[in-house]
Amino acid sequence: MNNQVIEKAKQHFATIVSEQLERIEKMKTAKEWIDYSKIKPLIIGFCWGDGIGPIISQETQRLLEELLSEELREGKLKFKPIDGLTIENRVKHMKAIPDDVLEELKTCHVILKAPTTTPEKGGPYPNIESANVAMRRELDLFANVRPVKVPKQGINWIFFRENTEGAYILGSKGIQVTDDLAVDFKVITKQGAERIIRMAFDYAQKSGLNDVTVVTKANVVKTTDGLFLETAERVSRDYPGVKWEGWYIDIMTAKLVDPKRRTQFKVMVLPNLYGDILTDEAAEFQGGVGTAGSANIGKQYAMFEAIHGSAPRMIKEGRGQYADPSSLIRAAAMMLDHIGMKEKAAKLEKSLEICQQFERKLTITGRDNGATGREFCDYILETLKSHNLEQKYKKFTS
């Protein structure tokens, strides 16, 4: 009996190894970076998601329509709604991303995505894979980029989280060997580690920050995390002007809450699971995960999203109109920056910061003792259109 169980587990593992070797070959022959300046119209896909997703999407789209009115009118940009990424449609097809929806996504150059519900074992929906994880894999969105800024506390962090490897890429491919034994898998490849680490070092050099922290647990997880750290050491040789050091994930989570140490971190790069944990912790300094946006970047596609969940409880309790759209708005600003519209991206980001962190004429609490998402977006829109936006921002940040 034990021999049969072991043989089955070996076959399962062999399949995973084969798939990963095939993925490495694809990375070796991947296309170069897309040039957005040569595309007309540039198509922005809108995935409105589940729960509070459609509510915060509608508000974010209103801001973008105002900010991009000229480009939309001239046909330089086009919005494309993609409706099929709801939990109901995914369950209907029993796929994280139904085939027809994936083809629609591939017709877009960039995607703005509201939160989607991720089923879990024992929950009300079949335990299908996360739409986020599937999208990152299918579109090869290997870099998850999350900035966190709190000027009052001297915090200016940017995280480069690897998106297509680590524990997450195989999170749905573990094996229940027996009733007593369950095994999950983690994978790091030289090619996957190098492209995210090089992206972080490149950003540090071009931005003038010149400081990279590589976060692993290589002292214990010696093979996979060890390869990530070794790759960082090798990549660093191409960036002699960039200072770097390795930190372990456990002490790193502690040092982010240390006011004496945290302001010294600038650019951080880390494998998938550690990046998920650390960026959620970091977002709390900015006001919580509801305030932070996220970029998922590949060479041919890019997806920008709110980092929080779909908040089904808010919908169930009739509080959806009080949902905070800040995370998706920040993601929209990151999207504009990525496609080369840096001035408009900065304008949207500054307007959000003024309303959210500095002036604070309205506050969102998620309940009826605070502003609705519509009221808060009206406030941002008013700030965005004001003639003294730059002076106001300088006053608050000087």
GILINKA-V572609 format. One line per field, one symbol per residue. ss: DSSP state (H for helix, E for strand, C for the rest). phi: phi as a letter, one per 40 degrees, with the letter a starting at -180 (. if undefined). psi: psi as a letter, one per 20 degrees, with the letter a starting at -180 (. if undefined). A space follows every 10 residues. Layout:
ss = ???
phi = ???
psi = ???
//
This chain:
ss = CHHHHHHHHH HHHHHHHHHH HHHHHHHHCC CCCCCHHHCC CEEEEEECCC CCHHHHHHHH HHHHHHHCHH HHHCCCEEEE EECCCCHHHH HHHCCCCCHH HHHHHCCCCE EEECCCCCCC CCCCCCCCCC HHHHHHHHCC CCEEEEEEEE HHHCEEEEEE EECCCHHHHC CCCCEEEECC EEECCCECCH HHHHHHHHHH HHHHHHHCCC EEEEEECCCC CCCHHHHHHH HHHHHHCCCC CCEEEEEEHH HHHHHCCCCC CHHHCCEEEE CHHHHHHHHH HHHHHHCCHH HCEEEEECCC CEEEEECCCC CHHHHHCCCH HHCCCHHHHH HHHHHHHHCC CHHHHHHHHH HHHHHHHHCC CCCCCCCCCC CCHHHHHHHH HHHHCCCCHH HHHHHHHC
phi = .ccccccccc cccccccccc ccccccccbc ccccbcccba cccbcbbcgb fcdccccdcc cdcccccbdc ccccgcbacb cbcccccccc cdcfadbddc ccccdccccb bbbccbcbcb dgccbdcccd ccccccccbf ccbbbbcbbb dcbgcabbbb ccbbbgcccb cbbcbccacc bbbbbbbbbc cccccccccc cccdcccgcf abbbbabccb cccccccccc cccccdccbc cbcaacbcdc cccccccccc bccccbbbba cdcccccccc cccccchhcc bbbabbbbcb babbaccccc fccccccgbd cccccdcccc cccccccccg cccccccccc cccdccbbcf cbbcbgbccb cccccccccc cccdcccbdc ccccccbc
psi = ghhgghgghg gghhgggggh hhhghhhhjq rrpqohijpp qppopooibr dighghgggg hgghhghkgg hghijhqppo poijjqhghh hgilqgoqgh hghghiiqhq poprqqpoqq piaiqqmrqp hgggghghjl nioopoqppn hhjkpnqppn ppijbbhhhj hjkrpngrhi opprqpppqg gggghhghgg hgggghijhk oppopalihg mhgghghggg hghghhhimh ipqqqpqqhg hghghhjohh hhiiqfpppq rgghhgghhh ghhhhijrhi iprppopahh rqppqqirai lhhgghjkjh ijqojgghgh hhghggghjj mhghghgggh gggghhhfgl hqppijrjja qrhgghhhgg ggghiqikgg ggghghi.
//
